[in-house]
Amino acid sequence: MNKAELVEAAAKEAGLTQIDTARALNAIMDTIIKTVAKREEITLVGFGSFKSYERAARTGQNPRTREPIEIPAAILPKFSAGSKFKEAVLEANPIKKASKKKK
């Protein structure tokens, strides 16, 4: 699902126009980006949390030449799914266990 499809589905679910839904989604995304960029956390109980984390500098390897390269430290965004989100995904996609053969 892309952004346009998300807007269409959310508008239908909420009974709003697609224009109003797109404005709200854009405002929410902008707020999340600005907040996490300031190194603050957003927690939506049951859905998940958005935060930033610091990745340490490290030495990597160029896959073509196999030469070592220095990868600089960076501050990156991270999303952690909440319990209700995880449960919904697991419930919709049960993993079938392999049956054990009896001897």
N, C-alpha and C positions, 0 to 999 in steps of 0.2 A: 504494500500500500504506500503510495506516495503522499505528499502533502495535500494535493488537490483532492485525492480520494478520501483522506482523513477529514478534511473540511466538509466534504459532502456527507460523509457518514455521521459526523458529529452534529451537523446542522439538522439532519433528519432525526437523529436521536433526541436532540434538545428542542426540536420544534422552532428553530431559529432560521433566519436567512443565511445563505452561504456567505454573503458579504459580512454580516455581523459575526459569524463564526470565524471567518478568516481573520478579521480584525482582532478578535479575542485570542485566537491561537498565536498570532504574531506578537501581541502584547505579552502573552505568557512566555513565549520563547525568548523575547528580548529581555524580559525581567530575569529569567533564569540565567541567561548569558551574562548580563551585567552583574548579577549577584555573585555568581561563581567566579567571575573574573576578579571581583574584589576579595576573593578567598573566603567568602561566606558560604554557608551551607543552607540548602532549601530541603526541608523534609515534608513530604506529603504522605501522611500516615496511611499505611496499607499499600500505597503505590510505589514509593521509593524515595531515595534522596539523591540530590545533586550536590557535588562538592568538588574541590580541587585537591590535587595531591602533587607532591614534589617528587619527580623522578631524578635519581642521582645520575651524575655523569658516569659514563662507562666506556669501555673499549669494545667496539664491534668489529665486524669483518665485512669487507666489500665482497658480495657474493660472486662477482665476476672475476676479480683479480686475487681474491683471498688475502688482500692486504689489510692490516689492521687500520681501523679508523676510529677517531675519537667522537663519541656521541655526547653532546653537551647536556648538562642538567636542564630540566624543563619543568614548568608547572603546567599540569594538564587537567582537564575535566574528567570526572568519574561519576557514573550512575550506578547505584546499587538498588536492585529491585526490592520492594517491600514484601511482607509476608502474604498479603491478599493477592498481589500480582503473581507471585511465585505459585501459590496454590491454584489460581485460575489457570495458569499455563499447564501445570501438572495434571489438573483435572481434565482439561481439554485434550491432553496428549498422554494418555497412560502408556507406560512402557510395559510391554508384555514380557514376562519372565520366560526364559527358555525352560521347557519342561524337562525334568530329569527322567531318564529311562530307568525303569526298574529292572533289576537283574533277576 
